[in-house]
Amino acid sequence: MKMIETSRERQSTSRTLSLLLLCLSSTGQVSSQINHQSTLIRKLLRGYEAYPPPNRPTVVNLGIYINYFYAMSEQSMDYRLSFYMRQEWNDSRFEFDSKAFSNITKLKVDEATIKSLWIPDVFFRNEKGASFHKVTQNNRLLYIHDTGRVWYVSKISATFSCPMKLDKYPMDRQSCPIWFDSFGYLKDTIIFKWMESSVEFDPQGKNLPEMEIEDYKTFDCTRQAKSGYEPGEYPCLVVRFYATRPLGYFMIQFYIPSVLLVILSWVSFWISADAVVARVSIGLLTVLNLVTQSTGSRNQLPKVSYVKAIDVWMTACLVFAFASLIEFAVVNVWSRTEARQRKQHAATGSTTGATAEARQRKQHAATGSTTGATATQGRETTATKQVNLQVASQSNRGRRTRRLSDISEIIRQPLQSIHQRRAQTLDQISRRIFPFTFLVFNVIYWVVYTQG
């Protein structure tokens, strides 16, 4: 048993010694590699000058990796994003034999050394504000390969201007660029080219609350890049991001509520024309709400001089609601005209009847006085007959007057109901023509603004 325990102790001791030797050897390799890298950097920078560019012309390959689109604003017409700026070029002064330096094929340069190297003077022509990330250290790196290829990456957050055309807002499709120019070198000194993977996105980088990045295209704009501060052609590249606007927010906030308000304005066509308060309240309620919605939609946009799709929609809805209010005004005028005529006819009939009754009373009083005087005074029979004939003729006149008033009342009744029938007919026509016209407008509107 003692011999077995002794053998086990020897095995564990040998394993520990082997691990220590391995660690020491690896530490020595790492330290020797670090020494080789430091020696290599000093050798490469011996007699190095950051100007002029390494070759003539120097081809610089550009590319970007987009981390996130932060926002896209219609008010200021710009957008903000965070991305990695990738640059690649060849510098023959950095070529070295990897076998002479422990097979080092790629050399990482520290921050202090980067400042002493030549780096392309790329700037963003349409940039409104930008910054390098410096937390917790400067977010940039530079690799030098044994073939002389230099790989430089820096993390940038920037705001770029994006001239927008809002005539189809909110069914618009925007094209927002990033212009890459050389600030001081002409195209005979530096040439910009896109990398094979020129633009890449983080899987979550395209998610914007108000826009969706659906595509991008890269172009060489060197022939178009005319500098404003020095004559000559400067190298230029541009990438355009094509973004569309989801309609979910606008459907909930503007389109569906405005449609419901327009339909609410049509309810007055089924309400009696005598219910003035109800119909006026519905009309004013819909008009005021649509005016408020229209103002709210304009507050989110810049003050442009042309008409936008949302303006056409809100104006049309306001016109439909206002037209229903005007329709009730016409119906109300016709209804009040008939009511006035009824009052006038009633007053005329009562006046005619009272006048006829007064005339009859006067005639009977005159007849009675004449008859009494004849009996007391004993006038002749011929005079009495003449008086009776006069009384009979006057009573016949009263009967004729009453008959004429009755006939005129019978004739006026169908004339008075014409205005009422007109008002009812107008309401019936409006029940059909307003929804049909609004439906036609919707078809034209969505076809025109959603195509293209």
Secondary structure, DSSP 8 states (H G I E B T S, - for coil): -HHHHHHHHHHHHHHHHHHHHHHHHHHHHHHHHHHHHHHHHHHHTTT--S-S-SSSSEEEEEEEEEEEEEEEETTTTEEEEEEEEEEEEE-GGG---GGGGTT--EEEE-HHHHTTS----EEETTEEEEEE--SSS--EEEEEETTSEEEEEEEEEEEEE-----TTTTS-EEEEEEEEEESS--TTTEEEEEEEEEEEE-TTTTB-SS-EEEEEEEEE-GGG-B-SSSSSB--EEEEEEEEE--SHHHIIIIIHHHHHHHHHHHGGGGS-TT-HHHHHHHHHHHHHHHHHHHHHHHHTS---SS--HHHHHHHHHHHHHHHHHHHHHHHHHHHHHHHHHHHHHHHHHHHHHHHHHHHHHHHHHHHHHHHHHHHHHT--HHHHHHHHHHHHHHHHHHHHHHHHHHHHHHHHHHHHHHHHHHHHHHHHHHHHHHHHHHHHHHHHHHHHHH--
